[in-house]
Amino acid sequence: MSDRLKIGITCYPSLGGSGVVATELGKLLAEKGHEVHFITQSVPFRLGKFDKNIFYHEVEVSNYYVFKYPPYDLALASKLAQVAKMENLDLLHVHYAIPHAVCAFLAKEMVGSNLKVVTTLHGTDITVLGQDESLSDIIKLALVKSDAVTAVSQDLINETHLSLETDIPIDLAYNFVDKRVYYPRDVANLRRDFARPDEKLLIHISNFRPVKRVADVVEIFAEVNKKVKSRLMFVGEGPELSKMICKVKEMGLTDRVLFCGKQDDIAQVISLADVMLLPSEKESFGLVALEAMACGVPTVGSNAGGIPELITHGETGFLAPIGDTHQMAEYATALLTDEQLYDKMSKACLNRARTKFCNDLITIQYEEIYYRVLGRPMPQYNLDELCKA
């Protein structure tokens, strides 16, 4: 393509929302003909099959004896500069402020001003690390020195301006789902392994950190299960997992709750379920709720962070105050017992995921940002046709 860009992408390559979005975006950009270079400490777990437009550069850290800890930040900055010069990159797109945006700033200083830097904020890099006085100033510096900054929700934009006391412009670029991957799967046969035909299936997917309030998921399910024959499926692993196993046992729900660990084919797993539970106390966007929405599964969750920008209360799911497990259980019960309400909400989920958070639309939004910071004209697309297929 004549407008082909050379883009370097840095993210956390392991399981996590920021790494998932960064990797999927890179794959979509490569499909459109751009040359994409992943510069990370290991191969991103979502990278998948070979693509002629995708390249991987490993960041190697020297464990020199004078260092108490291996200097990953410096190794990354050096690698970013090295790849940018060697491959003549147009820009670096770094996901998550610490340390990636700081390293990109250092790389730009080494390479020169022609290299542009786009930083995407994903949540805890601002809501947690941005609150740390030992880190806030360097995060602010990295954002100020970026050529463009994006965030995955308006709530996160507001939080960034407030916590860092800055008014730097931040583009809103929501997370997205690939409509070719996330859609309602035919899992009727597989579902029999998880629930009987007369049972409903609720699901929670997370990294089991305290901020996810996984104990609330158990409380919600316990109340729902008293009124509706149902089972609960937990997907993922993390620090709170062992506590939840004990809590489920203490509440006498062991035979009703399934712990499935980490799963790769999330679209198929979600398609097994009837309702997604997401009672987090902080959630800058709620990617798992979007994945559920794209599979036609409504979410019952908390009115926290960016979730209300994703879930339209009463249309594509239900939201309640943080910690109000009784109200969330009532909403879930209503969904599971009112077939007409459920069908209407499921269809609304599919429509909203496709029209608002479609991979084609969000990819073009990022391309517009790239061409803007490079001062180049943007190729023209027929936006009306993008998400119809």
C-alpha positions in Angstrom: 0.0 0.0 0.0 1.3 3.5 -0.8 0.4 4.8 2.6 2.1 2.0 4.5 3.4 2.9 7.9 6.2 1.3 9.9 5.0 1.0 13.5 6.7 -0.2 16.6 4.4 -1.6 19.3 5.4 -2.2 22.9 3.1 -3.7 25.5 3.1 -6.2 28.4 3.1 -9.5 26.4 1.5 -11.7 29.1 -2.2 -12.0 30.0 -3.9 -8.7 30.6 -6.2 -6.2 28.9 -3.5 -3.8 27.7 -1.5 -6.6 26.1 -4.5 -8.1 24.4 -5.6 -4.8 22.9 -2.1 -3.9 21.8 -1.5 -7.2 20.1 -4.9 -7.4 18.4 -4.4 -3.8 17.1 -1.0 -4.7 15.7 -2.5 -7.7 13.9 -5.2 -5.6 12.4 -2.8 -3.0 11.3 -0.7 -5.6 9.6 -3.8 -7.0 7.8 -4.2 -3.5 6.3 -0.7 -3.5 4.9 1.2 -1.7 7.6 4.6 -3.0 8.8 4.3 -3.8 12.5 7.3 -4.5 14.9 6.5 -5.8 18.3 9.3 -4.8 20.7 8.7 -6.7 24.0 10.4 -9.0 26.5 8.7 -12.1 25.1 6.3 -13.0 22.3 2.8 -11.6 23.0 0.6 -14.5 23.9 -2.1 -13.4 21.5 0.2 -12.9 18.5 -0.8 -16.2 16.9 0.1 -17.3 13.4 2.8 -15.9 11.1 2.1 -12.7 9.1 4.5 -11.3 6.6 3.9 -7.8 7.9 4.6 -8.6 11.6 8.1 -8.8 13.2 9.2 -9.5 16.7 12.2 -8.0 18.5 13.1 -9.5 21.9 14.3 -7.2 24.7 17.2 -8.8 26.4 18.2 -7.6 29.9 21.8 -7.9 31.1 22.1 -9.2 34.6 25.3 -7.4 35.4 26.6 -8.0 39.0 26.5 -4.4 40.1 22.8 -4.1 39.5 20.5 -5.2 42.4 17.7 -5.6 39.8 18.1 -6.2 36.0 17.6 -2.8 34.3 14.7 -3.7 32.1 13.7 -0.1 31.5 17.0 0.9 30.1 17.2 -2.3 28.0 13.8 -1.6 26.6 14.6 2.1 25.8 17.8 1.0 24.1 16.0 -1.7 22.1 13.3 0.7 21.0 15.9 3.1 19.7 17.9 0.3 18.0 14.8 -1.1 16.2 13.6 2.4 15.2 16.9 3.2 13.5 17.4 -0.2 12.0 13.9 -0.5 10.6 13.4 3.2 9.9 10.2 3.2 12.0 7.7 6.1 11.6 6.4 5.9 15.1 6.3 3.9 18.4 2.9 3.1 19.9 3.4 2.1 23.5 0.7 0.7 25.7 0.7 1.4 29.4 2.5 4.4 30.8 5.1 2.7 33.1 7.7 2.0 31.9 6.8 2.0 28.2 6.0 5.6 27.7 9.1 6.7 29.6 11.3 4.3 27.6 9.8 5.6 24.3 10.7 9.1 25.4 14.3 8.0 25.9 14.3 6.2 22.6 13.0 9.3 20.8 15.8 11.4 22.4 18.4 8.9 21.1 16.9 8.6 17.6 15.8 12.2 17.0 12.6 14.2 16.6 11.5 12.5 13.4 10.4 9.4 15.5 6.9 10.0 16.8 5.5 8.4 20.0 1.8 7.5 20.7 1.0 6.4 24.3 -2.2 4.6 25.2 -3.3 4.6 28.8 -5.2 1.5 29.9 -6.2 2.1 33.5 -4.1 1.1 36.5 -1.1 2.9 35.0 -3.1 6.0 36.0 -5.6 4.9 38.7 -2.9 3.0 40.7 0.6 4.0 39.6 -0.5 7.6 38.8 -1.4 8.0 42.5 2.1 7.0 43.6 4.0 10.2 44.4 7.3 8.5 43.4 6.0 7.8 39.9 3.4 10.5 39.1 5.9 13.1 37.9 7.7 10.8 35.6 4.4 9.5 34.2 3.3 13.1 33.6 6.7 13.9 31.8 6.3 10.8 29.5 2.7 11.9 28.6 3.7 15.5 27.9 6.6 14.4 25.7 4.4 12.0 23.7 3.2 13.2 20.3 -0.3 11.9 21.1 -1.9 10.3 24.1 -5.0 8.1 24.0 -7.1 6.5 26.7 -9.7 3.7 26.6 -12.5 5.6 28.3 -13.6 9.1 29.0 -13.5 8.2 32.7 -9.8 7.4 32.4 -9.2 10.7 30.6 -10.9 12.6 33.4 -8.9 10.6 36.0 -5.6 11.3 34.2 -6.2 15.1 34.1 -7.3 15.1 37.8 -4.6 12.9 39.3 -1.7 14.3 37.3 -3.0 17.9 37.4 -2.5 18.3 33.7 -4.6 19.5 30.8 -2.8 17.7 28.0 -5.0 16.7 25.1 -6.0 13.0 25.2 -7.8 11.2 22.4 -10.6 8.8 23.4 -10.1 5.4 21.7 -12.2 2.7 23.1 -11.2 -0.9 23.3 -12.6 -3.1 20.6 -13.4 -6.7 19.6 -12.7 -8.4 16.3 -16.2 -9.3 14.9 -14.7 -12.3 13.1 -13.6 -13.8 16.5 -16.2 -12.5 18.9 -19.7 -13.6 18.0 -22.3 -16.0 19.5 -20.8 -19.5 19.0 -22.9 -22.7 18.6 -21.9 -24.4 21.8 -25.1 -26.4 22.6 -23.3 -29.7 22.7 -20.4 -28.4 24.8 -22.7 -26.6 27.2 -24.0 -30.0 28.5 -20.6 -30.5 30.1 -21.1 -27.5 32.3 -24.8 -27.2 33.0 -28.0 -29.2 32.6 -30.6 -28.0 30.1 -32.8 -26.6 32.9 -29.9 -24.7 34.5 -28.6 -21.2 33.7 -24.9 -20.5 33.6 -23.3 -17.3 35.0 -19.6 -16.5 34.3 -16.9 -14.3 35.7 -13.5 -13.8 34.0 -10.7 -11.9 35.6 -7.2 -11.9 37.1 -8.7 -12.4 40.5 -7.2 -9.2 42.0 -8.9 -7.5 45.0 -10.1 -4.7 42.7 -12.3 -7.2 40.9 -14.3 -7.9 44.1 -14.5 -11.6 43.2 -16.1 -12.3 46.6 -19.1 -10.2 45.4 -19.4 -12.6 42.5 -19.9 -15.5 44.9 -22.4 -13.5 46.9 -24.4 -12.6 43.8 -24.5 -16.1 42.6 -25.5 -17.5 46.0 -28.6 -15.3 45.9 -29.4 -16.0 42.3 -29.1 -19.7 42.9 -31.8 -19.7 45.5 -34.3 -18.5 42.9 -32.9 -19.9 39.7 -31.4 -23.3 39.0 -27.9 -22.2 38.0 -24.2 -22.7 38.0 -21.3 -20.3 38.1 -18.1 -20.5 36.0 -14.9 -18.8 37.0 -12.3 -18.3 34.3 -8.8 -17.0 35.1 -6.2 -17.1 37.9 -4.8 -14.7 40.4 -4.1 -13.8 44.0 -7.7 -14.1 45.2 -8.4 -17.5 43.6 -7.6 -19.7 46.6 -9.7 -17.5 48.9 -12.6 -17.9 46.5 -12.3 -21.7 46.5 -12.5 -21.6 50.3 -15.4 -19.2 50.2 -17.4 -21.3 47.8 -16.8 -24.4 50.0 -17.8 -22.5 53.2 -21.1 -21.5 51.5 -21.9 -25.0 50.4 -21.7 -24.2 46.7 -18.9 -26.4 45.6 -21.0 -28.6 43.4 -22.5 -25.4 41.7 -19.3 -23.6 40.9 -16.7 -24.4 38.3 -13.1 -23.1 38.4 -11.8 -23.4 34.8 -8.4 -21.6 35.1 -7.0 -19.7 32.1 -8.7 -20.3 28.8 -7.6 -19.3 25.3 -10.8 -19.4 23.2 -12.6 -16.8 25.3 -15.4 -16.3 22.7 -16.4 -19.9 22.9 -16.2 -19.9 26.7 -18.4 -16.8 27.0 -20.9 -18.2 24.5 -21.6 -21.0 27.0 -22.9 -18.5 29.5 -26.2 -16.6 30.0 -24.9 -13.7 32.1 -21.5 -12.1 32.7 -20.8 -10.8 36.3 -18.5 -7.8 36.6 -18.8 -6.2 40.1 -15.4 -4.4 40.0 -14.6 -1.4 42.2 -12.3 0.0 39.5 -12.6 -0.8 35.8 -11.2 1.8 33.3 -13.1 0.0 30.5 -14.2 -3.6 31.1 -12.9 -5.4 28.1 -14.4 -8.7 29.2 -17.8 -7.1 29.3 -17.3 -6.0 25.7 -16.3 -9.5 24.7 -19.4 -10.8 26.3 -21.5 -8.2 24.6 -20.1 -9.2 21.2 -21.2 -12.8 22.0 -24.7 -11.7 22.9 -24.3 -12.1 26.6 -25.5 -9.3 28.8 -23.4 -8.1 31.8 -24.6 -7.3 35.3 -22.0 -5.2 37.0 -21.0 -2.2 39.0 -21.5 1.4 38.1 -17.7 2.0 38.2 -15.1 3.7 36.0 -15.7 3.3 32.3 -18.2 0.5 32.6 -21.2 2.8 32.1 -19.6 4.0 28.8 -19.7 0.4 27.7 -22.9 -1.0 29.3 -26.1 1.0 28.7 -28.1 0.3 31.8 -31.4 -1.4 31.0 -30.5 -2.0 27.4 -27.3 -4.0 27.1 -27.0 -5.0 30.8 -27.6 -3.8 34.3 -25.4 -1.7 36.6 -25.6 -1.2 40.4 -23.6 0.7 43.0 -20.2 -0.9 43.9 -20.8 -3.6 46.6 -24.6 -3.8 46.1 -24.6 -7.5 45.6 -28.3 -7.8 46.4 -29.3 -5.4 43.6 -27.0 -7.1 41.1 -28.5 -10.5 42.1 -32.0 -9.1 41.5 -30.9 -7.8 38.0 -29.4 -11.2 37.1 -32.5 -13.0 38.3 -34.7 -10.8 36.2 -32.6 -11.5 33.1 -32.6 -15.2 33.7 -36.3 -15.5 34.3 -37.7 -13.2 31.7 -37.1 -14.7 28.3 -38.5 -11.7 26.4 -36.2 -9.3 28.3 -33.2 -11.5 27.8 -33.7 -11.9 24.0 -34.2 -8.1 23.6 -31.1 -7.3 25.6 -29.0 -10.0 23.9 -29.8 -8.5 20.5 -29.0 -5.0 21.7 -25.6 -6.3 22.9 -24.8 -7.6 19.5 -25.8 -4.4 17.8 -23.9 -2.1 20.2 -20.7 -4.2 20.0 -20.8 -4.1 16.2 -21.6 -0.4 15.7 -19.8 1.2 18.6 -16.8 -1.0 19.3 -16.1 -2.7 15.9 -12.5 -3.5 15.2 -12.6 -1.7 11.8 -13.7 1.6 13.3 -11.3 1.6 16.2 -8.4 0.6 14.0 -9.1 3.5 11.6 -9.3 5.8 14.6 -5.8 4.8 15.6 -4.6 5.2 12.0 -6.0 8.8 12.0 -3.9 9.5 15.1 -0.8 8.1 13.5 -1.2 10.1 10.3 -2.0 13.2 12.3 1.2 13.1 14.3 3.2 12.3 11.2 1.6 15.2 9.3 0.5 13.0 6.4 -2.9 12.7 4.7 -5.1 9.9 5.9 -6.3 7.3 3.3 -10.1 7.4 2.7 -12.4 4.6 3.8 -16.1 4.0 3.4 -17.1 4.1 7.1 -20.7 3.1 6.4 -19.6 -0.2 4.9 -17.0 -1.2 7.5 -19.0 -3.1 10.1 -21.8 -4.5 8.0 -20.0 -7.7 7.1 
